[in-house]
Amino acid sequence: LPQLGTKTIWDIRLNDLRLGTGEWWMPWQQAIGCYGIDLGGKEFNLPVARAFALASAKRIMSDGYVFENGRWVEYEIAAIDGRRERSGMFTVSWMPLAIATILRNEPNNTQARAIWRQIQIDARDNGRWIPPEVK
């Protein structure tokens, strides 16, 4: 954590052939990290870890989820300049860990609750990748 400071994006890739030109990051990967850091912070009573995980998860929510055509859509790859890409493969896997992190810390967060409802609808009772404590 000390190396990351107050960054809310941790692993920026520059001109990565898999992602595109410019600076990109992968919210789906960071969501896994947020969830783990928050869980560790809770288990070992480290408020600074929990605050860091929450701030980073909120960045994922702001950059990685867009309300389109009446529903929340996840974008698992994001450019610093606002470009986004999605495959549809992360709707109910990995990305929901960011939302779970937010809800563990802020159970009444309106946007996170709305996204969580969409995740549950998309999962169609197939929640094997959805954190059990938030269901």
N, C-alpha and C positions, 0 to 999 in steps of 0.2 A: 503493500500500500504506500509506503513512503515514496517510492519511485514514481508513483502515478500522481501524487499531490492532489490537486483539485480537478484533474482532467475528467471529463465525462465520456470521452472517446479514448480508448486505450491503445488500439493497434491500427494506425493509419497506414495504408499501403499506397505507395506512389507508383503510378503507371504499371500496375500489375496486369499482365496480359490476360489473366482470368477475369479481371474485373472491369478494366477499361482505363482510359487516360485520366490523369489527375489523381486526386487523393480520395481514396475509398476506405470504408470500414465495413465490418460485417456484424450488424446488430444481433444476428442469431447466435454468433459465437460469444459476444459480450453478454448476452442474456444468461447464458450458462454460468459465466463468471460472476455476474451480479447475484444470482441465486445462491451460489456457493459461498461467496464472501458474506452475504447477509446471514446465511445459515450458520457459518462459523462465528460471525459477530454475535449472533443471538446465543449460541451455545457457550461461548467463552466470555460473554458480557463485555463486548467491545463496541461501545456506541459509535466510535469513529469509523469502524468497518461497516456498520449498518448504515450510517449516514452516507458513506461513500457509495455503497451498493445502491441505495435508494436514489441518489442523484444520478448515477449512471443508468439505472433502470428507467428513470423519467426521461432521460435523453433518448433512450431506445423508443419509448412510447411516443415522444414528440417527432422523432425522425423516421421511425420504422413503422408507424401505423397511420393510415390515412383513411378518412371517412369518404368513401366513394360509392355512389349509387345506392345510398341508404344502408351501407354496411361498413364495418371496419375491416380494412385490408392490410395485411402485413407486407412489409418490404424488407427482405432479409439482407439486402446489400444496399448501402447508401454512400453517395459521394458527398464530400464536404460542401460542394457547391449546390446541393439540393437534388441532384439526379438520384433516381432510385431504380432498383431492379427487383423483380420477384419471380419465383418459380411456382409458387403455390404449394410447395412441399413443406413449408414451415408454418402453415396455418395452425396446426395443433401439435407441432413438435418444436422444441427449443425456444422459439420466440415467446411462447406463453410464460416462460420462466421469468422474464422481465416484468410482466404484468403481475405474476405471483409475488415477486419481490416487493412491488409497490403495495399490493393489497395486504401483505404481511405487516407492513409498516403503517399503511394508511388505509384501513379497511373501508373507509367511506369515500375514497377518491372516486369521483363521479366518472371521469373518463376511463379509468382502469376498470371500474365495474362494468361499464358499457362494453368495453373491449372483451372483458371476461365472459359476458353473456354471449357475445358473438363467437368466441372460441368454443364455448360449450355447444352452441348450435352446430358449428362446423365439425365438432368431434363426433357428433351423432352417437353418443354413448360409448365411443371408442377412446377412452381417456388414458391409454397406457403411457403417454408422454406428458400428461398433465399432472402437476403436483397435487397430491391428494389433500393436502391441508387447506386448499383454497376452494375446492369444489363446492 
